[in-house]
Amino acid sequence: MKPLAPFLLGIIFAASSLAQQTVPGEIREPRVAPKTDVEIIPVHGNIYLLSGAGANMTLSVGPDGVLVVDSGLAEMTEKALAAIQRLNYELSVGGKPIVSTKPVKPVRYIVNTSPLWEHTAGNEKLAESGKTFTGGNVIAEFADASEGASILAHENALQRLSDAKMASKGLPMETYFGAIMKLSHFFNGEGVELIHIPAAVTDGDSIVYFRGSDVISAGDIFNMTSYPYIDLQHGGSVQGILAGLNRMLELVVPEFRSEGGTMIIPGHGRISDTADLAYYRDMVTIIRDRIQDMIKKDLTLEQVKAAKPTEDWDPRFGTNPSWTPDMFVDAVYKSLEKSSTARGALAR
């Protein structure tokens, strides 16, 4: 098989701006305008990153079909599907065939790392294009495989999307309540785990761990393009963000001196390793501690903003006009204030 060129797709489309789909009650994160091209980048083993369709999409592509983490924006689904099919075909006819006949294997699973719109809006179209497992030594998730790919998420994500009136065909069909959900069988030769991170970006966040390829799909708990988004209205908190970052740091193993080894695919931005993750965790921790100290000194929100607790990192993470440093500080302050009030109520 040729090097990476065939499926570093760079599928370029017209540069005109895309109309956003409006859905009543949709849970939208602050974001810049969507890109008009998608690109697929190899990560480790069977795992690939698809960028440009909204939030980063993680792909597991192999003999069992395709598992997609996060479905991107609905207006980008056709482009994302074309890229996935192209990659699937390139692998099937390459030096190490993974499928013996055409058409290539379909999308089998879609995992949502959160109920945010950039991660879920493509659910319906992507699911309709796929087919779930039935028969053999695998317990069927559905009686009728024609229902499409199976959508997996935490129960809270299903509740949030249902409240937002997402079409029923786009809602998660398999959910979990506890700390972890494992696929009941190897998929493309490896175990896949969904790990719940409570009260992080929202109350329905999951990270996805591909154990054989040694890749973590982090969702927006880890964002290489901005400060982490905290959706207070839907159960998010800075303490949950930090718990999620620390949980991932427990899982990752560097190849050498914090470099290489386990790869992390963030919700937005480039592929990362242990060093990137630790730097991001430390940044959020320091900002949290600064704001927490100011709250203990009875500083108001406006006084905290005036003190610029994020100033050290603003050139790197504070450039998103839809999620500014002030917005991040506002969310952290209110999150800490809320948790402090809750602790005080419990103490009484």
Secondary structure by P-SEA (a helix, b strand, c coil): ccccccccccccccccbbbbbbccccccccccccccbbbbbbccccbbbbcccccbbbbbcccccbbbcccccccaaaaaaaaaaaaaaaaaacccccccccccccccbbbbcccccccccaaaaaaaacccccccccccccccccccbbbbbcaaaaaaaaaacccccccccbbbcccccccccccccbbbbbbbbccccccbbbbbbbcccccccccccccccccccccccccccaaaaaaaaaaaaacccccccccccccccccccccccaaaaaaaaaaaaaaaaaaaaaaaacccaaaaaaacccccccccccccccccaaaaaaaaaaaaaaaaaaaaaaac
